[in-house]
Amino acid sequence: MRSLYALALLSLAVSGGAACDRAKASLGTAAAAPAEGSSTSLTESTPPTARAALEPRDDLPGLPNFAKVSDVLYRGAQPTAEGFRTLKNMGVKTVVSLRMLHSDRKMLEGTGLQYRRISAKAWHPEDEDVARVLKIVEDPKNQPVFVHCEHGADRTGTVVAAYRMVEQGWTNEEAAAELQAFGYHPIWAEILTYLSRFERKAMQQTVANTPAPSLDLIE
């Protein structure tokens, strides 16, 4: 009789311990899983991955090869007069042209947009030109800023790549990949060389030392 009683007690102890273990495991799982509707930081839950390059849009009136880079920066090819009006309606405040010979002034008349032309060279990107554009972009009074060249690919792509690295921490490789997604012309191989050697901290210092370029209000 005593043997049967002892066996019964042993059976209860074993089954109780297993149930306790299952309960602990369940609580551990519940603690690890976020509650429904809560958010978890991506950087905490997954390893970092390469940024996806933007894709250009061609569906906006007069704005070929267009894209929104960030809340303060847009990019594109040479707009038409209608395109500049579209930018104005979008809330853009400043237009920066990287073209050497072409002026936007006539097409900008009546828009009330700020304007600056910085003659950049696709065959020889220069820190000074890049820094002047970034100086304009970083000033809240000028934002949002639209930057363009003729095709919105090479000179514009260089400036946007620099912005990605300086302001958003992209790697040289990620910035160069986005450049090519917007129609980069391989004849300007010096651009890729420039981006491969680009140093974020050095450009930050160059921008800091660059006087703010003057802007013209086109009314």
N, C-alpha and C positions, 0 to 999 in steps of 0.2 A: 504493500500500500504506500509505504514511504517512497519507494522507487517511482511509482506512478506520479506521486505528488511532486517529486523533484524534477521529473521529466516535464511536467506541465509548466512549472516555474521557469525552467530553462527555455522552453518554447516561447513563452510570453516575452522573456528578456530579449531573445534573438529577433522576434518580429517587431518589438518595440524599437529596438536599435535601428533596424532597417528603415522603419517609418520615419525615425528622427533624421536619419541620413538623407532620405528623400526630401524631407521638408527643408533641410538646410540647403540642399542643392537647388530646390525650387526658389528659395529666398535669394540665393546667390544669383540665379539667372534673372530674377525680377530686378535685382539691384543693378545688374549690368546693362539691362535693356532700357533705353530711354522711354519715358512715358509717352503715350499717344499724344501727338500734337506738339511735343517739345522738339527743340532743334539741337543738333550737335555740331560743333565746329568741324568743318571739313578737314582742317589741318590736324585736328586731334583724332579723327576717325579713319582717315585714309592717308596713304603716303602721297607726297606731292607729285603732280604729273605736269607734263609740258603744257603750256598755254595753247589753246586752239587759235589759229590765225583767223582774223576777220575775213569775210568774203565781201567783195565789192557789190554795190547795188547800182542798177541802171534804170530804176523805175521812177525816179523823182525828176520832175520837169527841169531840164537844163543843168542837171548835176550828174555827169557821167563818172563812173568809177568812184562812187561816193561811199563813205562809211563813217559811222560814229565810233571814234577811238575811245572816248571817255566822256563824262559829263561836261568836260571843259574843252574838248578838242574834236573837231571833225576834219576829214580829209577828202580830197577828190581831184578830178582833172579840171581843166579850164571850164568854168561855168559860162553859161550864156547870161544875157540880161535877165531872162526869166529865172534862171538858176539863182542869181543873186537875190532876187525878190523872194524866192522860195526859202533861201537861207534866212533872210530877214524875218519871214513869217515863222520860222522854226525857233527864233530867239537868238540867233547868232549875233554877236556884237562886233566882231573884228574879222577882217579878211587879210590874210598874209599870202602874197604871191611870191613864188620863188623863180619866176620867169625873168630872163635878162632883158628882153627887148619889148615885150608886150605889156601894156598898161591896162588896168581894169577901170580906170577912172570914169570913162564915158559910160560904161555899162552900170557903174555903181551910182550914178547920179539919181538922186531922189530916194535912195534907200536909207540914208542916215547911218550907214555902216562906217566903222573905222577901217582904215586901209594903210597897209605898208607893203612896199615891194622890196624884197631882199634878193638880189641877183645871185642865185646859187649856181654852181657848176656841177653837172652830172659826171663829168670826166675827172673832177678833182674836188671831192667834198672837203670842206674846211670847217674846223672847229668854230671859228668866229661866226660863220653864217648860222650854224646849228645853234650856237649859244644865243644868238640874237633872237631866233625864233622861239626858243624855249623861254627866254626872258619875257617875251610878249605873252606866251601861253600861261605862264605861272602867275601873272598879275590878275587878281580877281576882277579888277575894273575892266579888263579886256574880254573876259570869258562870257560865253563860249567863243572859241576861235576856230575859224575855218582856214586850213592851209591847202594850197594847191600849186601845181605847176602846169605844164601843158597836158601831160598824160595822167598825172596823179600817180605815177609809178616809181620813178627813179629819185628825183630830188625830194618829192614829197615823202616817198618811202623811206629815204635816209633820215629825214627829220623825225618822222613818226617812230622809226626804229630807235632813234636816240631818246625820244620821249619815253618809249616803253622801258628802256634800260635805266634811264635816270630817275623817272618818276614812279615806275611800277615794278622795278626790280627784275625785269625779264633778263634772260641770259642773251649773250651775243647770238647764239644759234637760234633761239626762239624769235628774236627780232628780225634776223635775216630771213627766216622762213616766211614771216608775214610779208616782208618786202616783196618776195617772189610771188606771193599769192595775188598781188595787185598789178601784175604785168611787167615786172622788172625786165629791162632789156640787157641781155648779157654783154652787149658791146661796152657797157659801162662797168667793166669788171672792177674798177678802182673802188666802186661803192662797197662791194663785198669785202674787199681788203680793208677798207676803212672801218666797216662794222666789226670785222674780226679782231681788230686792234683797239677797238673802242674801250675806254676805261671810264666807268661810271663816276668814280670819285673825282677824277681829273676834270670831267665835264661839269660836275656840280660846282667845282671851284671856279671854272671858267665862266659859268653862268652867273655866279655870285659877283664876279669881278666885272661883268659886262654892264655898261650903262643901259638904262631902259631906252629902247628905240622910240623915237617920236612917231606918232600916228596921226593921220589926216582924217578928219571927219568929213565924209562925202555926203553933202545934202542936196 
